[in-house]
Amino acid sequence: MFRPHSRPRRVLVVYCHPNPESLVAAARDRAVTAARAAGHDVHVIDLYADGFEPALTADERRSHFEPGVGPELQPYADELMAAEVLVLVYPTWWSGQPAMLKGWFDRVWANGVAWDLPEGARSLKPRLRKLHRIVVVTTHGSSKLVNAVQGEPGKRTVARALGLVCGRARTTWCALYGVDGASDAERADFLDEVERTLSRV
């Protein structure tokens, strides 16, 4: 429900799953609907539908320290730089983000877009300072215990690596663990949690 005292935010939803009938797709729909119902300006990127190419090219690697991205990536960069809330919706595979989403990080979160490295400096200077919230909506085949033992590398990528170039972005983790064995009720509860989370961003 829209709260009049809340300023509408520009919300970027980046969705990554090959199956449009998946639980993750349903979670995306609930996230988008909830954010729009709360009065936010919601933009959606569907990496599979776009046919996004995740592989960093040799030229991109050679120009890693030169600011900017190629023209085919500029629309993604513009969306990222305009976002105040970033919502990542994806399945966790092999303890981390799918290759296509990881490639979006590799190619779009570039020098001059997400960070700067001033001459002579040894650390990155964050550029995404208007991005104050990152929400992850994901599913895990394994249990929460197994993920904890593994060190939750997917969560670390978002909170520590992406968060580094977002100033003080708060990270919210909305996950269903053990999805392969989850009951219909547990899946429904997960979707309800997604809706509640996005209604409060």
C-alpha positions in Angstrom: 0.0 0.0 0.0 1.3 3.5 -0.9 2.4 5.5 2.1 1.9 9.3 1.4 4.8 10.3 3.6 7.3 8.2 1.7 9.1 9.7 -1.3 8.7 7.6 -4.4 12.0 6.0 -5.4 13.5 4.9 -8.7 13.6 1.1 -8.4 15.6 -1.0 -10.8 14.7 -4.7 -10.9 17.3 -6.9 -12.5 15.9 -10.4 -13.2 17.9 -13.4 -14.3 16.3 -16.8 -14.9 15.8 -18.7 -18.1 12.4 -20.1 -17.3 9.5 -17.6 -17.4 7.3 -20.1 -15.4 9.7 -20.5 -12.5 9.2 -19.6 -8.9 11.8 -16.9 -9.4 9.7 -15.4 -12.2 6.7 -15.3 -9.8 8.9 -13.6 -7.2 9.9 -11.0 -9.7 6.2 -10.3 -10.5 5.4 -10.0 -6.8 8.3 -7.6 -6.3 7.4 -5.4 -9.2 3.8 -5.3 -8.3 4.5 -4.4 -4.6 7.0 -1.7 -5.5 4.6 -0.1 -8.0 1.8 -0.3 -5.5 4.0 1.6 -3.0 4.2 4.4 -5.5 7.8 3.8 -6.8 9.0 4.3 -10.4 10.0 0.7 -11.3 12.2 -0.3 -14.2 12.8 -3.9 -15.1 15.7 -5.5 -16.9 15.3 -9.1 -18.0 18.7 -10.4 -18.9 17.6 -13.6 -20.6 14.9 -11.8 -22.6 17.5 -9.2 -23.6 19.9 -11.9 -24.7 22.6 -10.2 -22.5 26.1 -11.4 -23.3 27.8 -12.0 -20.0 31.4 -12.6 -21.2 33.8 -9.7 -20.7 35.5 -9.1 -24.0 39.3 -8.8 -24.5 38.9 -5.1 -25.5 36.8 -4.4 -22.4 39.5 -6.0 -20.2 42.3 -4.0 -21.9 40.3 -0.8 -21.4 39.3 -1.7 -17.8 40.8 1.5 -16.3 39.3 3.8 -19.0 35.9 5.3 -18.0 32.7 4.3 -19.6 31.2 1.3 -21.4 30.4 0.5 -25.0 27.2 1.7 -26.7 25.5 -1.7 -26.3 26.0 -1.5 -22.5 25.1 2.2 -22.1 21.4 1.6 -21.5 22.2 -0.8 -18.7 24.7 1.7 -17.2 22.2 4.6 -17.4 19.6 2.5 -15.5 22.1 1.5 -12.9 23.3 5.1 -12.3 19.7 6.4 -12.0 18.6 3.7 -9.5 18.0 4.5 -5.9 16.9 1.0 -5.1 18.4 -2.1 -6.8 16.4 -5.4 -6.7 18.3 -8.5 -7.9 16.0 -11.4 -8.6 17.8 -14.7 -9.4 18.3 -18.3 -8.4 21.4 -19.2 -6.5 23.4 -21.7 -8.4 26.7 -23.2 -7.2 26.6 -20.9 -4.2 26.5 -17.7 -6.2 24.8 -15.7 -8.9 24.1 -17.2 -12.3 26.7 -16.5 -15.0 24.6 -14.0 -16.8 24.0 -11.9 -13.8 27.7 -12.1 -12.8 28.5 -11.0 -16.3 26.2 -8.0 -15.8 28.3 -7.1 -12.8 31.6 -7.6 -14.7 30.6 -5.6 -17.8 28.2 -2.9 -16.5 29.6 -2.1 -13.0 32.6 -0.5 -14.8 35.0 2.4 -14.3 33.0 5.7 -14.8 29.7 3.9 -14.1 30.0 2.3 -10.6 33.4 3.5 -9.5 36.4 5.7 -10.3 40.1 5.0 -9.7 41.8 8.4 -9.6 45.4 8.5 -10.9 47.8 7.4 -8.2 45.0 6.0 -6.0 45.0 2.4 -4.6 41.3 2.1 -3.8 38.1 2.7 -5.8 36.0 5.8 -5.4 32.3 4.9 -5.2 30.0 6.5 -7.8 26.6 5.0 -7.0 26.0 7.1 -4.0 22.3 7.6 -4.8 21.8 3.8 -4.6 20.8 3.5 -0.9 19.2 0.0 -0.9 20.0 -3.3 -2.5 17.4 -6.1 -2.2 18.2 -9.6 -3.1 15.4 -12.0 -3.9 16.8 -15.5 -4.5 16.2 -19.2 -4.0 18.7 -21.8 -2.8 18.6 -25.6 -3.5 20.5 -26.2 -0.3 19.6 -25.5 3.3 20.5 -22.3 5.2 22.9 -24.4 7.3 24.8 -25.6 4.2 25.0 -22.1 2.9 26.4 -20.9 6.2 29.0 -23.6 6.2 30.0 -22.5 2.6 30.4 -18.9 3.8 27.5 -17.6 1.7 29.6 -16.4 -1.2 26.6 -15.0 -3.1 25.6 -12.8 -0.2 29.2 -11.6 0.3 29.4 -10.6 -3.4 26.4 -8.3 -3.0 27.1 -6.9 0.5 30.8 -6.5 0.2 31.8 -6.2 -3.4 28.7 -4.3 -4.9 28.1 -2.5 -1.6 31.7 -1.1 -1.8 30.7 1.1 -4.7 27.3 2.2 -3.4 28.4 4.4 -0.5 26.1 3.3 2.4 23.6 1.0 0.6 21.7 -1.2 3.0 21.4 -4.8 1.8 18.2 -6.9 2.4 18.3 -10.7 1.8 15.0 -12.3 0.9 15.7 -16.0 0.3 14.0 -19.4 0.2 16.4 -22.1 1.2 15.9 -25.8 0.3 13.6 -24.8 -2.6 13.7 -28.2 -4.3 12.0 -29.8 -1.4 9.8 -26.8 -0.4 6.1 -27.3 0.0 3.5 -25.2 -1.8 2.8 -23.5 1.5 6.5 -22.6 1.9 6.7 -21.3 -1.6 3.6 -19.2 -1.0 5.1 -17.8 2.2 8.3 -16.9 0.3 6.3 -14.9 -2.3 4.4 -13.2 0.5 7.7 -12.2 2.1 8.9 -10.8 -1.2 5.8 -8.7 -1.4 6.1 -7.4 2.1 9.8 -6.6 1.6 9.3 -4.6 -1.6 6.2 -2.8 -0.2 8.6 -1.3 2.5 11.5 -0.1 0.4 
